């Protein structure tokens, strides 16, 4: 870390006062950067380490007297930063005072880093780009972060953690985030007031928008994708495909139309979904859970055979017979002639909706979604 900071100052001592490094310091100082003879408090310049001792670092910045960086102004180098510096290292320094009591120019490494950080943050703010930051502390109101030597604040309302709430327990939960790296977006910047407000929520929103654009280009209709359930509503299920959500309409949740979304999945479940429709204009993705699985009628021949005794529940009565569900969407017809050995005028004389019956399979027609059942023949076998 020390070597990188030292080398940031530039490549040629002859250009002191005008950084030329690839990280944009020339742009930071500007074309009208102050010349060495006019160095003032608040200026940023390049220097070369002339001596390192327990008091700090002496730096040649091209003036008659050397500048001094005290230990208290080089905390950004870390606990062992001083020991890593050596004579000849190039540093970027901030002028705190043009002349101290000892006749030296008082300099700061920390503030130089901060000034460069403010400049970088201004660019991120203007371009609307996100940036990585480390959480260094917290309070009841939110998180404290460090970005290139600049301290910023993330209000709790802008932290994307569902368990974080602005209450007494919220602070404890926020404290668990100290030390972590967050992706943030600058939402307010005021250099004069030293005010920097950031948002994880806005950064995530932008990231998801980018991912959705990518997915809209990548997704192909009729393919099967893996996703994670992120929301359940009465009209369907939302599934995250990797940065963008698609909707599984309630009619596409299950082959069994009697099941509710809550009975099929829960939030956090990993599921396979069938891509039905991708609309780049409306940016909507229509998905299906049931079509990612074989249709039950396609596998009915593997489960049932003619002559088999099965259990069914009466679902509907008609003048010509009664319908009974075996499983999911698989329903069969018990013709009125197969309900009883005697002649009857209506199925209600023998059965009612909700009755659970033992039935015999008479016919299986998967392609027509038809299944013939008999109550009387099942009773005859059981007699």
C-alpha positions in Angstrom: 0.0 0.0 0.0 2.8 2.4 0.9 4.7 1.8 -2.4 1.6 2.4 -4.5 0.8 5.7 -2.6 4.4 6.8 -2.9 4.6 6.0 -6.6 1.3 7.8 -7.2 3.1 11.1 -6.9 4.6 10.8 -10.4 7.6 9.6 -12.3 9.9 12.7 -12.5 11.1 14.9 -9.7 11.4 17.7 -12.3 7.6 17.8 -12.5 7.0 18.4 -8.8 3.8 20.4 -8.2 2.2 18.9 -11.4 1.2 15.3 -11.0 1.4 13.3 -14.2 0.4 9.9 -13.0 -2.1 7.7 -14.9 -4.7 8.0 -12.1 -5.7 11.5 -13.2 -3.7 13.7 -10.8 -2.9 16.1 -13.7 -6.6 16.5 -14.2 -7.1 16.9 -10.4 -4.5 19.7 -10.1 -5.7 21.2 -13.4 -3.9 22.9 -16.2 -3.5 25.9 -13.9 -1.9 24.1 -11.0 0.1 26.4 -8.8 3.8 26.6 -9.5 6.2 25.7 -6.7 7.0 29.3 -5.9 3.3 29.9 -5.3 2.5 27.0 -3.1 -0.3 27.9 -0.7 -2.2 26.2 2.1 -4.6 23.7 0.6 -2.4 22.9 -2.5 -1.5 19.4 -3.4 2.0 18.7 -4.8 4.5 15.9 -5.4 7.6 15.4 -3.3 10.5 13.0 -2.7 11.3 11.5 0.7 14.6 12.9 2.0 14.6 11.4 5.5 12.5 9.1 7.7 12.6 9.3 11.5 10.4 8.7 14.5 9.0 12.2 14.1 7.8 11.6 10.6 9.1 12.2 7.1 11.0 15.1 5.5 10.0 15.7 1.9 11.6 17.7 -0.8 8.9 19.6 -2.7 11.2 21.9 -4.6 11.3 24.8 -2.1 14.3 26.2 -0.2 13.3 24.3 2.9 12.0 20.7 3.1 8.5 19.9 4.0 7.6 17.8 7.1 4.9 15.1 7.3 4.3 14.4 11.0 3.2 10.9 12.1 -0.3 12.2 12.8 -0.8 13.1 9.1 0.1 9.7 7.7 -2.4 7.4 9.3 -3.6 6.3 5.9 -0.4 4.3 5.5 -1.4 1.9 8.2 0.2 1.0 11.6 3.5 0.1 9.9 3.5 2.8 7.2 6.4 4.7 8.5 8.7 1.7 8.5 7.9 1.0 4.9 8.9 4.4 3.6 12.4 4.9 2.4 14.6 7.7 1.0 13.8 8.4 -2.6 10.1 7.4 -2.5 7.8 9.7 -4.2 4.8 11.0 -2.3 1.7 13.1 -3.0 1.3 15.7 -0.2 -1.1 18.3 0.9 0.2 21.7 2.1 -1.3 22.4 5.6 0.9 25.3 6.5 3.5 27.1 4.4 5.9 27.6 7.4 5.9 26.0 10.8 7.8 27.3 13.9 10.8 25.3 12.7 10.7 27.1 9.4 9.4 24.0 7.5 6.4 23.5 5.3 3.8 21.4 7.2 2.5 18.6 5.0 -0.1 15.8 5.1 -0.3 12.5 3.3 -3.8 11.8 4.6 -5.3 15.0 3.3 -3.6 14.6 0.0 -5.3 11.2 -0.3 -8.5 12.7 0.8 -8.3 15.5 -1.8 -7.7 13.0 -4.5 -10.6 11.0 -3.1 -13.0 14.0 -3.3 -12.0 14.5 -6.9 -12.7 10.9 -7.7 -16.0 11.0 -5.9 -17.0 14.0 -7.8 -16.4 12.1 -11.1 -18.4 9.1 -9.8 -21.2 11.5 -8.7 -21.4 13.3 -12.1 -21.3 10.1 -14.1 -23.8 8.3 -11.8 -21.4 5.4 -11.3 -21.2 3.1 -8.3 -18.1 2.6 -6.2 -16.8 0.0 -3.6 -16.3 1.2 0.0 -15.4 -0.3 3.3 -17.6 0.1 6.4 -15.5 1.5 9.2 -18.2 2.2 11.8 -21.9 2.7 12.5 -24.5 4.5 14.6 -28.3 4.3 15.0 -28.7 6.4 11.8 -26.6 4.3 9.5 -23.1 3.3 8.4 -19.8 5.1 8.2 -17.6 4.3 5.2 -14.2 5.1 3.8 -13.6 5.8 0.2 -10.1 6.7 -0.9 -9.5 8.5 2.3 -12.8 10.3 2.4 -15.4 9.4 5.1 -19.0 9.1 4.0 -22.3 8.2 5.5 -25.0 5.6 4.4 -28.3 6.3 6.1 -30.1 3.2 7.4 -32.9 3.8 4.9 -30.3 3.3 2.1 -28.9 0.1 3.4 -30.1 -3.0 1.5 -30.5 -5.3 4.5 -34.1 -6.4 5.2 -33.3 -7.0 8.9 -31.9 -3.5 9.5 -34.4 -1.2 11.2 -33.8 2.2 12.8 -34.3 1.0 16.4 -32.2 -0.2 19.3 -31.6 -3.6 17.8 -30.9 -2.0 14.4 -27.6 -0.5 15.6 -26.4 -4.0 16.7 -27.3 -5.4 13.3 -25.5 -2.5 11.6 -22.4 -3.2 13.7 -22.2 -6.6 12.1 -21.5 -5.0 8.8 -18.4 -3.1 10.0 -15.4 -4.3 8.0 -17.5 -5.4 5.0 -17.2 -4.0 1.5 -20.3 -2.4 0.0 -21.2 -1.3 -3.5 -22.5 2.3 -3.1 -23.7 5.2 -5.2 -23.0 8.9 -4.3 -26.4 10.6 -3.8 -25.2 13.9 -2.2 -21.8 15.5 -2.3 -20.8 18.9 -0.8 -17.0 19.4 -0.6 -17.2 22.7 1.3 -19.3 21.1 4.1 -17.3 17.9 4.0 -20.6 16.1 3.4 -20.8 12.8 1.5 -24.0 10.7 1.5 -24.2 7.4 -0.2 -26.7 4.7 -1.0 -26.4 0.9 -1.3 -30.1 0.8 -2.4 -29.4 3.1 -5.4 -26.3 1.1 -6.4 -28.2 -2.2 -6.3 -31.0 -0.7 -8.3 -28.6 0.4 -11.0 -26.8 -3.0 -10.9 -30.1 -4.8 -11.3 -31.1 -2.6 -14.2 -27.8 -3.5 -15.9 -28.3 -7.2 -15.2 -31.9 -7.0 -16.5 -30.7 -5.4 -19.8 -28.2 -8.2 -20.1 -30.7 -10.9 -19.4 -33.2 -9.4 -21.9 -30.5 -9.9 -24.5 -29.4 -13.4 -23.4 -32.7 -15.1 -22.6 -34.3 -17.3 -25.2 -37.9 -18.2 -25.2 -38.7 -21.9 -24.6 -35.5 -22.5 -22.6 -35.3 -23.6 -19.0 -33.4 -21.5 -16.5 -32.5 -21.8 -12.8 -33.8 -19.1 -10.5 -34.6 -18.1 -6.9 -38.1 -17.3 -5.6 -38.0 -13.6 -4.4 -41.7 -12.9 -4.0 -45.1 -14.6 -3.7 -48.3 -12.7 -4.5 -51.9 -13.8 -5.1 -51.4 -13.3 -8.8 -48.2 -15.3 -9.1 -44.5 -15.8 -8.2 -41.5 -13.6 -8.8 -38.3 -15.5 -9.7 -34.8 -13.9 -9.8 -32.8 -15.2 -12.8 -29.6 -13.6 -11.8 -30.1 -9.8 -11.4 -33.6 -9.5 -12.9 -37.0 -10.9 -11.8 -39.5 -12.7 -14.1 -43.1 -13.4 -13.2 -44.7 -16.8 -13.0 -48.5 -16.1 -13.5 -50.7 -18.0 -11.2 -52.0 -20.0 -14.1 -48.4 -21.2 -14.8 -47.5 -22.1 -11.2 -48.6 -25.8 -11.2 -50.3 -28.4 -13.4 -52.7 -28.8 -10.4 -54.9 -25.7 -10.6 -56.2 -26.3 -7.1 -52.8 -25.4 -5.5 -52.0 -21.9 -4.4 -48.5 -20.4 -5.0 -47.8 -20.7 -1.2 -48.4 -24.4 -1.4 -45.9 -24.9 -4.3 -42.9 -22.7 -3.3 -41.6 -20.5 -0.5 -39.3 -17.5 -0.7 -35.7 -18.5 -1.2 -36.4 -21.7 -3.1 -34.2 -22.6 -6.0 -36.5 -23.5 -8.9 -36.4 -24.4 -12.6 -38.5 -22.1 -14.8 -39.5 -22.2 -18.4 -39.1 -18.9 -20.3 -42.4 -18.2 -22.0 -42.0 -14.7 -23.3 -39.3 -12.0 -23.2 -40.4 -8.4 -24.1 -37.4 -6.0 -24.5 -39.8 -3.0 -24.9 -41.7 -3.5 -21.7 -38.7 -5.2 -20.1 -41.0 -8.0 -18.8 -40.1 -11.7 -18.5 -42.9 -14.2 -18.4 -42.0 -17.5 -16.8 -43.7 -20.9 -16.1 -43.0 -23.3 -13.3 -45.3 -26.1 -14.5 -43.9 -26.2 -18.0 -40.4 -26.8 -16.6 -41.8 -30.1 -15.4 -43.4 -33.0 -17.5 -47.1 -32.7 -17.9 -48.8 -35.3 -15.7 -50.8 -36.7 -18.6 -47.6 -37.5 -20.4 -46.5 -39.8 -17.6 -49.9 -41.2 -16.7 -49.2 -44.5 -18.5 -46.2 -45.0 -16.2 -48.3 -44.7 -13.0 -51.6 -46.4 -14.0 -52.8 -49.3 -16.0 -56.2 -50.8 -17.0 -57.7 -52.9 -14.3 -55.9 -51.1 -11.5 -57.7 -50.1 -8.3 -57.1 -46.4 -7.4 -58.4 -43.9 -4.9 -60.2 -40.8 -6.3 -62.1 -37.8 -4.9 -65.4 -36.8 -6.5 -65.0 -33.2 -7.8 -68.1 -32.6 -10.0 -71.5 -34.2 -10.8 -73.1 -34.2 -14.3 -76.2 -35.8 -15.7 -74.0 -38.4 -17.5 -71.7 -39.3 -14.6 -69.3 -38.1 -12.0 -65.7 -36.7 -12.3 -63.1 -37.9 -9.8 -59.5 -36.6 -9.3 -56.8 -39.1 -8.8 -53.8 -36.6 -8.4 -53.1 -33.1 -9.4 -54.8 -32.3 -12.7 -55.5 -36.0 -13.4 -59.3 -36.5 -13.4 -61.4 -39.4 -14.7 -65.0 -39.9 -15.6 -67.2 -42.4 -13.8 -70.0 -42.9 -16.4 -73.5 -43.1 -14.9 -73.6 -46.7 -16.0 -70.5 -47.5 -13.9 -71.8 -45.9 -10.7 -74.1 -48.7 -9.5 -75.4 -52.1 -10.6 -79.0 -50.8 -10.6 -80.3 -48.2 -13.0 -80.1 -44.6 -11.7 -81.4 -41.3 -13.1 -78.6 -39.1 -11.7 -75.2 -39.6 -10.1 -76.4 -37.8 -7.0 -78.4 -40.9 -6.1 -75.1 -42.7 -5.4 -72.3 -40.1 -4.8 -71.8 -36.5 -3.8 -68.9 -34.0 -4.3 -66.0 -34.7 -1.9 -66.6 -38.4 -1.6 -63.4 -40.4 -1.6 -63.9 -43.7 -3.5 -62.0 -46.8 -4.5 -62.3 -47.0 -8.4 -61.2 -49.3 -11.1 -59.4 -48.0 -14.2 -61.2 -48.9 -17.4 -59.5 -46.8 -20.1 -56.4 -44.6 -20.4 -56.2 -42.0 -23.2 -53.3 -39.6 -22.4 -53.4 -37.8 -25.8 -57.1 -36.9 -25.2 -56.6 -36.3 -21.4 -59.3 -38.9 -20.7 -59.5 -41.6 -18.1 -62.4 -44.0 -17.7 -63.3 -45.2 -14.2 -65.8 -47.5 -12.6 -67.2 -47.6 -9.1 -69.4 -50.6 -9.4 -66.6 -52.9 -10.8 -64.3 -51.8 -8.0 -67.0 -52.7 -5.5 -67.5 -56.1 -7.2 -63.8 -56.9 -6.9 -63.9 -55.9 -3.2 -67.0 -58.0 -2.5 
